[in-house]
Amino acid sequence: MKRIRRTAARIAFAAVSATAAAVLLSACGSDEPADAGRHADPAALAWVDKVCSGVATGSAKLSKPPAFDPADPQGTKTAMVGFLNSLSAALDDMAGGIRNAGVPPVPDGQSAVDKATTTLGETKSKVSATLTRMQDAKVTDQASLQKVVADADSTMSGLSEPEGPIKHLRANPELELAFAESTTCRQVYGGNA
């Protein structure tokens, strides 16, 4: 039972990390500019503000991870399927939030967006594959639940990259500066987010 709880929690954590919900908490804004002598271009700052607002919609869908009860194998499977459905929708919202912000008004901005949305697409493909396998799996007891969880854990384990797709946006120096200065990102994600 401990193994199922630990593995299910790991899947949920890996999935949330993959979506960049946690990443955006640290990626969007700080109290100090990245470079005290330089400030973000207002157009780049406006673009980052749109991204943070758009991605917040997807992140909100993941604010309540499911409660897993290993004593109820079918209920646990149902909770995990529901979470994976929410994760899939959140990934769509996040990618849409980035795309809907338009082309970043910085050199190589489209390249950064393409890389970030490709990463989100790859993550969604893994989530979809895991979801399909989990929906199709027959869960009747602890042993069958453990197999489903282990299979999902194996598929999702590569998704726990701490920086997620936002690293591609932040790799652009002009966007990095805008993320560091974004008041909107701090308001959306709180405090020194």
Secondary structure, DSSP 8 states (H G I E B T S, - for coil): -HHHHHHHHHHHHHHHHHTTHHHHHHHS--SS-SBTTB---HHHHHHHHHHHHHHHHHHHTTSS-----TTSHHHHHHHHHHHHHHHHHHHHHHHHHHHHT-S-SSTTHHHHHHHHHHHHHHHHHHHHHHHHHHHHS---SHHHHHHHHHHHHHHHGGG--TTTTHHHHHTSHHHHHHHHH-HHHHHHH-TT-
